[in-house]
Amino acid sequence: MGRSRYEIYEPTHPHFVTCTILHWIPIFTRVETTDIIFESLKYLQQSN
């Protein structure tokens, strides 16, 4: 079950997404890692 408190009320407006990684691991330092994250976000964007 998803969290109902996270609802997008203005789908046409930009949103800021943030998260904390365990032990502050720098996940955006490798191109391969960022490609996975960005492709995942693109997929989610296109599937809605």
HTML snippet that shows the backbone in 3Dmol.js (N, CA, C, O; Angstrom):
<script src="https://3Dmol.org/build/3Dmol-min.js"></script>
<div id="view" style="width:600px;height:400px;position:relative"></div>
<script>
const pdb = `
ATOM      1  N   MET A   1       0.851  -1.182   0.000  1.00  0.00           N
ATOM      2  CA  MET A   1       0.000   0.000   0.000  1.00  0.00           C
ATOM      3  C   MET A   1       0.890   1.237   0.000  1.00  0.00           C
ATOM      4  O   MET A   1       1.857   1.310   0.758  1.00  0.00           O
ATOM      5  N   GLY A   2       0.567   2.204  -0.845  1.00  0.00           N
ATOM      6  CA  GLY A   2       1.334   3.441  -0.919  1.00  0.00           C
ATOM      7  C   GLY A   2       0.952   4.403   0.183  1.00  0.00           C
ATOM      8  O   GLY A   2      -0.041   4.216   0.886  1.00  0.00           O
ATOM      9  N   ARG A   3       1.742   5.409   0.315  1.00  0.00           N
ATOM     10  CA  ARG A   3       1.467   6.431   1.323  1.00  0.00           C
ATOM     11  C   ARG A   3       0.500   7.448   0.749  1.00  0.00           C
ATOM     12  O   ARG A   3       0.810   8.111  -0.242  1.00  0.00           O
ATOM     13  N   SER A   4      -0.645   7.576   1.348  1.00  0.00           N
ATOM     14  CA  SER A   4      -1.671   8.464   0.818  1.00  0.00           C
ATOM     15  C   SER A   4      -1.325   9.940   1.017  1.00  0.00           C
ATOM     16  O   SER A   4      -1.915  10.801   0.364  1.00  0.00           O
ATOM     17  N   ARG A   5      -0.387  10.240   1.899  1.00  0.00           N
ATOM     18  CA  ARG A   5      -0.046  11.641   2.131  1.00  0.00           C
ATOM     19  C   ARG A   5       0.749  12.241   0.983  1.00  0.00           C
ATOM     20  O   ARG A   5       0.857  13.464   0.884  1.00  0.00           O
ATOM     21  N   TYR A   6       1.315  11.395   0.102  1.00  0.00           N
ATOM     22  CA  TYR A   6       2.093  11.875  -1.026  1.00  0.00           C
ATOM     23  C   TYR A   6       1.222  11.896  -2.275  1.00  0.00           C
ATOM     24  O   TYR A   6       1.216  10.948  -3.061  1.00  0.00           O
ATOM     25  N   GLU A   7       0.498  12.974  -2.442  1.00  0.00           N
ATOM     26  CA  GLU A   7      -0.363  13.118  -3.608  1.00  0.00           C
ATOM     27  C   GLU A   7       0.071  14.351  -4.391  1.00  0.00           C
ATOM     28  O   GLU A   7       0.432  15.379  -3.819  1.00  0.00           O
ATOM     29  N   ILE A   8       0.027  14.221  -5.707  1.00  0.00           N
ATOM     30  CA  ILE A   8       0.349  15.353  -6.578  1.00  0.00           C
ATOM     31  C   ILE A   8      -0.959  16.019  -6.966  1.00  0.00           C
ATOM     32  O   ILE A   8      -1.782  15.432  -7.670  1.00  0.00           O
ATOM     33  N   TYR A   9      -1.145  17.238  -6.507  1.00  0.00           N
ATOM     34  CA  TYR A   9      -2.380  17.953  -6.781  1.00  0.00           C
ATOM     35  C   TYR A   9      -2.302  18.794  -8.050  1.00  0.00           C
ATOM     36  O   TYR A   9      -3.332  19.127  -8.636  1.00  0.00           O
ATOM     37  N   GLU A  10      -1.115  19.131  -8.468  1.00  0.00           N
ATOM     38  CA  GLU A  10      -0.912  19.930  -9.674  1.00  0.00           C
ATOM     39  C   GLU A  10      -0.003  19.148 -10.625  1.00  0.00           C
ATOM     40  O   GLU A  10       1.201  19.406 -10.651  1.00  0.00           O
ATOM     41  N   PRO A  11      -0.534  18.202 -11.407  1.00  0.00           N
ATOM     42  CA  PRO A  11       0.321  17.359 -12.250  1.00  0.00           C
ATOM     43  C   PRO A  11       1.047  18.104 -13.358  1.00  0.00           C
ATOM     44  O   PRO A  11       1.988  17.558 -13.935  1.00  0.00           O
ATOM     45  N   THR A  12       0.653  19.314 -13.675  1.00  0.00           N
ATOM     46  CA  THR A  12       1.314  20.057 -14.744  1.00  0.00           C
ATOM     47  C   THR A  12       2.456  20.925 -14.228  1.00  0.00           C
ATOM     48  O   THR A  12       3.165  21.540 -15.024  1.00  0.00           O
ATOM     49  N   HIS A  13       2.647  20.988 -12.913  1.00  0.00           N
ATOM     50  CA  HIS A  13       3.699  21.802 -12.325  1.00  0.00           C
ATOM     51  C   HIS A  13       4.921  20.935 -11.981  1.00  0.00           C
ATOM     52  O   HIS A  13       4.777  19.752 -11.673  1.00  0.00           O
ATOM     53  N   PRO A  14       6.113  21.525 -12.036  1.00  0.00           N
ATOM     54  CA  PRO A  14       7.318  20.757 -11.670  1.00  0.00           C
ATOM     55  C   PRO A  14       7.331  20.430 -10.179  1.00  0.00           C
ATOM     56  O   PRO A  14       6.751  21.152  -9.368  1.00  0.00           O
ATOM     57  N   HIS A  15       7.992  19.347  -9.836  1.00  0.00           N
ATOM     58  CA  HIS A  15       8.100  18.918  -8.445  1.00  0.00           C
ATOM     59  C   HIS A  15       9.544  18.614  -8.113  1.00  0.00           C
ATOM     60  O   HIS A  15      10.325  18.228  -8.982  1.00  0.00           O
ATOM     61  N   PHE A  16       9.888  18.786  -6.870  1.00  0.00           N
ATOM     62  CA  PHE A  16      11.229  18.494  -6.385  1.00  0.00           C
ATOM     63  C   PHE A  16      11.183  17.180  -5.620  1.00  0.00           C
ATOM     64  O   PHE A  16      10.344  17.005  -4.736  1.00  0.00           O
ATOM     65  N   VAL A  17      12.073  16.262  -5.952  1.00  0.00           N
ATOM     66  CA  VAL A  17      12.122  14.966  -5.292  1.00  0.00           C
ATOM     67  C   VAL A  17      13.460  14.857  -4.572  1.00  0.00           C
ATOM     68  O   VAL A  17      14.507  15.163  -5.141  1.00  0.00           O
ATOM     69  N   THR A  18      13.418  14.425  -3.332  1.00  0.00           N
ATOM     70  CA  THR A  18      14.656  14.253  -2.576  1.00  0.00           C
ATOM     71  C   THR A  18      14.567  12.981  -1.742  1.00  0.00           C
ATOM     72  O   THR A  18      13.480  12.511  -1.406  1.00  0.00           O
ATOM     73  N   CYS A  19      15.716  12.446  -1.422  1.00  0.00           N
ATOM     74  CA  CYS A  19      15.766  11.265  -0.561  1.00  0.00           C
ATOM     75  C   CYS A  19      17.123  11.203   0.122  1.00  0.00           C
ATOM     76  O   CYS A  19      18.071  11.873  -0.287  1.00  0.00           O
ATOM     77  N   THR A  20      17.200  10.399   1.155  1.00  0.00           N
ATOM     78  CA  THR A  20      18.455  10.195   1.865  1.00  0.00           C
ATOM     79  C   THR A  20      18.907   8.772   1.623  1.00  0.00           C
ATOM     80  O   THR A  20      18.114   7.837   1.736  1.00  0.00           O
ATOM     81  N   ILE A  21      20.159   8.602   1.295  1.00  0.00           N
ATOM     82  CA  ILE A  21      20.743   7.293   1.029  1.00  0.00           C
ATOM     83  C   ILE A  21      21.474   6.835   2.288  1.00  0.00           C
ATOM     84  O   ILE A  21      22.066   7.647   3.000  1.00  0.00           O
ATOM     85  N   LEU A  22      21.430   5.545   2.555  1.00  0.00           N
ATOM     86  CA  LEU A  22      22.089   4.967   3.727  1.00  0.00           C
ATOM     87  C   LEU A  22      23.557   5.372   3.788  1.00  0.00           C
ATOM     88  O   LEU A  22      24.294   5.190   2.820  1.00  0.00           O
ATOM     89  N   HIS A  23      23.971   5.907   4.898  1.00  0.00           N
ATOM     90  CA  HIS A  23      25.348   6.350   5.139  1.00  0.00           C
ATOM     91  C   HIS A  23      25.803   7.409   4.142  1.00  0.00           C
ATOM     92  O   HIS A  23      27.002   7.565   3.912  1.00  0.00           O
ATOM     93  N   TRP A  24      24.874   8.126   3.557  1.00  0.00           N
ATOM     94  CA  TRP A  24      25.174   9.215   2.623  1.00  0.00           C
ATOM     95  C   TRP A  24      26.070   8.759   1.465  1.00  0.00           C
ATOM     96  O   TRP A  24      26.998   9.467   1.073  1.00  0.00           O
ATOM     97  N   ILE A  25      25.784   7.586   0.931  1.00  0.00           N
ATOM     98  CA  ILE A  25      26.551   7.048  -0.190  1.00  0.00           C
ATOM     99  C   ILE A  25      26.352   7.963  -1.412  1.00  0.00           C
ATOM    100  O   ILE A  25      25.212   8.255  -1.771  1.00  0.00           O
ATOM    101  N   PRO A  26      27.420   8.412  -2.044  1.00  0.00           N
ATOM    102  CA  PRO A  26      27.308   9.315  -3.200  1.00  0.00           C
ATOM    103  C   PRO A  26      26.894   8.555  -4.464  1.00  0.00           C
ATOM    104  O   PRO A  26      27.752   8.084  -5.212  1.00  0.00           O
ATOM    105  N   ILE A  27      25.597   8.434  -4.702  1.00  0.00           N
ATOM    106  CA  ILE A  27      25.113   7.626  -5.826  1.00  0.00           C
ATOM    107  C   ILE A  27      25.205   8.343  -7.169  1.00  0.00           C
ATOM    108  O   ILE A  27      25.096   7.693  -8.209  1.00  0.00           O
ATOM    109  N   PHE A  28      25.399   9.651  -7.181  1.00  0.00           N
ATOM    110  CA  PHE A  28      25.433  10.383  -8.444  1.00  0.00           C
ATOM    111  C   PHE A  28      26.849  10.630  -8.948  1.00  0.00           C
ATOM    112  O   PHE A  28      27.068  11.545  -9.742  1.00  0.00           O
ATOM    113  N   THR A  29      27.797   9.843  -8.507  1.00  0.00           N
ATOM    114  CA  THR A  29      29.178  10.048  -8.945  1.00  0.00           C
ATOM    115  C   THR A  29      29.558   9.154 -10.119  1.00  0.00           C
ATOM    116  O   THR A  29      30.563   9.404 -10.784  1.00  0.00           O
ATOM    117  N   ARG A  30      28.770   8.122 -10.380  1.00  0.00           N
ATOM    118  CA  ARG A  30      29.064   7.211 -11.498  1.00  0.00           C
ATOM    119  C   ARG A  30      27.984   7.336 -12.562  1.00  0.00           C
ATOM    120  O   ARG A  30      26.793   7.345 -12.249  1.00  0.00           O
ATOM    121  N   VAL A  31      28.396   7.430 -13.802  1.00  0.00           N
ATOM    122  CA  VAL A  31      27.463   7.582 -14.920  1.00  0.00           C
ATOM    123  C   VAL A  31      26.494   6.398 -14.987  1.00  0.00           C
ATOM    124  O   VAL A  31      25.308   6.583 -15.262  1.00  0.00           O
ATOM    125  N   GLU A  32      26.988   5.198 -14.740  1.00  0.00           N
ATOM    126  CA  GLU A  32      26.138   4.003 -14.806  1.00  0.00           C
ATOM    127  C   GLU A  32      24.997   4.078 -13.787  1.00  0.00           C
ATOM    128  O   GLU A  32      23.865   3.697 -14.086  1.00  0.00           O
ATOM    129  N   THR A  33      25.298   4.563 -12.604  1.00  0.00           N
ATOM    130  CA  THR A  33      24.284   4.674 -11.555  1.00  0.00           C
ATOM    131  C   THR A  33      23.254   5.734 -11.900  1.00  0.00           C
ATOM    132  O   THR A  33      22.053   5.514 -11.741  1.00  0.00           O
ATOM    133  N   THR A  34      23.713   6.872 -12.368  1.00  0.00           N
ATOM    134  CA  THR A  34      22.761   7.930 -12.713  1.00  0.00           C
ATOM    135  C   THR A  34      21.889   7.521 -13.896  1.00  0.00           C
ATOM    136  O   THR A  34      20.718   7.895 -13.946  1.00  0.00           O
ATOM    137  N   ASP A  35      22.424   6.772 -14.838  1.00  0.00           N
ATOM    138  CA  ASP A  35      21.622   6.288 -15.958  1.00  0.00           C
ATOM    139  C   ASP A  35      20.468   5.413 -15.471  1.00  0.00           C
ATOM    140  O   ASP A  35      19.346   5.538 -15.961  1.00  0.00           O
ATOM    141  N   ILE A  36      20.735   4.543 -14.525  1.00  0.00           N
ATOM    142  CA  ILE A  36      19.686   3.674 -13.975  1.00  0.00           C
ATOM    143  C   ILE A  36      18.599   4.506 -13.311  1.00  0.00           C
ATOM    144  O   ILE A  36      17.411   4.263 -13.521  1.00  0.00           O
ATOM    145  N   ILE A  37      18.997   5.475 -12.521  1.00  0.00           N
ATOM    146  CA  ILE A  37      18.022   6.313 -11.811  1.00  0.00           C
ATOM    147  C   ILE A  37      17.187   7.130 -12.792  1.00  0.00           C
ATOM    148  O   ILE A  37      15.962   7.181 -12.679  1.00  0.00           O
ATOM    149  N   PHE A  38      17.853   7.769 -13.755  1.00  0.00           N
ATOM    150  CA  PHE A  38      17.121   8.602 -14.707  1.00  0.00           C
ATOM    151  C   PHE A  38      16.218   7.780 -15.624  1.00  0.00           C
ATOM    152  O   PHE A  38      15.117   8.220 -15.957  1.00  0.00           O
ATOM    153  N   GLU A  39      16.658   6.615 -16.029  1.00  0.00           N
ATOM    154  CA  GLU A  39      15.814   5.745 -16.854  1.00  0.00           C
ATOM    155  C   GLU A  39      14.593   5.266 -16.058  1.00  0.00           C
ATOM    156  O   GLU A  39      13.496   5.157 -16.605  1.00  0.00           O
ATOM    157  N   SER A  40      14.784   4.987 -14.793  1.00  0.00           N
ATOM    158  CA  SER A  40      13.666   4.580 -13.944  1.00  0.00           C
ATOM    159  C   SER A  40      12.646   5.707 -13.805  1.00  0.00           C
ATOM    160  O   SER A  40      11.440   5.469 -13.869  1.00  0.00           O
ATOM    161  N   LEU A  41      13.129   6.926 -13.617  1.00  0.00           N
ATOM    162  CA  LEU A  41      12.224   8.071 -13.514  1.00  0.00           C
ATOM    163  C   LEU A  41      11.493   8.322 -14.836  1.00  0.00           C
ATOM    164  O   LEU A  41      10.306   8.647 -14.834  1.00  0.00           O
ATOM    165  N   LYS A  42      12.190   8.173 -15.955  1.00  0.00           N
ATOM    166  CA  LYS A  42      11.546   8.330 -17.269  1.00  0.00           C
ATOM    167  C   LYS A  42      10.443   7.293 -17.464  1.00  0.00           C
ATOM    168  O   LYS A  42       9.360   7.605 -17.958  1.00  0.00           O
ATOM    169  N   TYR A  43      10.734   6.064 -17.071  1.00  0.00           N
ATOM    170  CA  TYR A  43       9.738   4.995 -17.189  1.00  0.00           C
ATOM    171  C   TYR A  43       8.488   5.332 -16.360  1.00  0.00           C
ATOM    172  O   TYR A  43       7.363   5.207 -16.843  1.00  0.00           O
ATOM    173  N   LEU A  44       8.696   5.750 -15.137  1.00  0.00           N
ATOM    174  CA  LEU A  44       7.560   6.105 -14.289  1.00  0.00           C
ATOM    175  C   LEU A  44       6.767   7.266 -14.856  1.00  0.00           C
ATOM    176  O   LEU A  44       5.539   7.293 -14.770  1.00  0.00           O
ATOM    177  N   GLN A  45       7.472   8.222 -15.435  1.00  0.00           N
ATOM    178  CA  GLN A  45       6.811   9.382 -16.035  1.00  0.00           C
ATOM    179  C   GLN A  45       5.962   8.975 -17.237  1.00  0.00           C
ATOM    180  O   GLN A  45       4.849   9.472 -17.406  1.00  0.00           O
ATOM    181  N   GLN A  46       6.475   8.083 -18.064  1.00  0.00           N
ATOM    182  CA  GLN A  46       5.775   7.661 -19.277  1.00  0.00           C
ATOM    183  C   GLN A  46       4.638   6.689 -18.987  1.00  0.00           C
ATOM    184  O   GLN A  46       3.688   6.603 -19.764  1.00  0.00           O
ATOM    185  N   SER A  47       4.724   5.959 -17.881  1.00  0.00           N
ATOM    186  CA  SER A  47       3.702   4.948 -17.594  1.00  0.00           C
ATOM    187  C   SER A  47       2.470   5.540 -16.922  1.00  0.00           C
ATOM    188  O   SER A  47       1.492   4.825 -16.701  1.00  0.00           O
ATOM    189  N   ASN A  48       2.495   6.820 -16.594  1.00  0.00           N
ATOM    190  CA  ASN A  48       1.320   7.449 -15.961  1.00  0.00           C
ATOM    191  C   ASN A  48       0.481   8.174 -16.955  1.00  0.00           C
ATOM    192  O   ASN A  48      -0.541   8.757 -16.592  1.00  0.00           O
TER     193      ASN A  48
END
`;
const viewer = $3Dmol.createViewer("view");
viewer.addModel(pdb, "pdb");
viewer.setStyle({}, {cartoon: {color: "spectrum"}});
viewer.zoomTo();
viewer.render();
</script>
